[in-house]
């Protein structure tokens, strides 16, 4: 079976929602709401793609994995950096390099835009996810994420 990696399109949103539901099931801070997540994906896919990326992995024309990123300006680095979110792969396709290739696709998107670094937030109890990132060169930081709803 051939797995294709490409930019997501609006007609992929319905196929990405179950992946986000799976991801949110292991993240204590989020509750899955398909209406909210669909709106977020539409916002990510809107525009030219210069500041946002949504990559999908497809097998037999079915979305089996996804990863998103968006830019921000880092005053600490004096450059543009990007935040990676929503890396998730269907259980049936884990351990086959799909997640690694999605991250590589996001890295290539970032490098093409001169982005100096990537960061991400991961659930502190997601030991599998943390091990996945560590094995691919991601480093932990002393920073802590704080959230304030408005």
QUIDASUL-V581724 format. One record per helix or strand of 2 or more residues. SS is the DSSP state (H for helix, E for strand). FROM is the first residue (numbers start at 1). TO is the last residue. Records with the same first field share a line. If there is no record, write none. Layout:
SS->FROM-TO / FROM-TO
This chain:
E->3-7 / 52-59 / 62-74 / 79-89 / 118-120
H->10-24 / 34-45 / 91-93 / 98-112 / 127-135
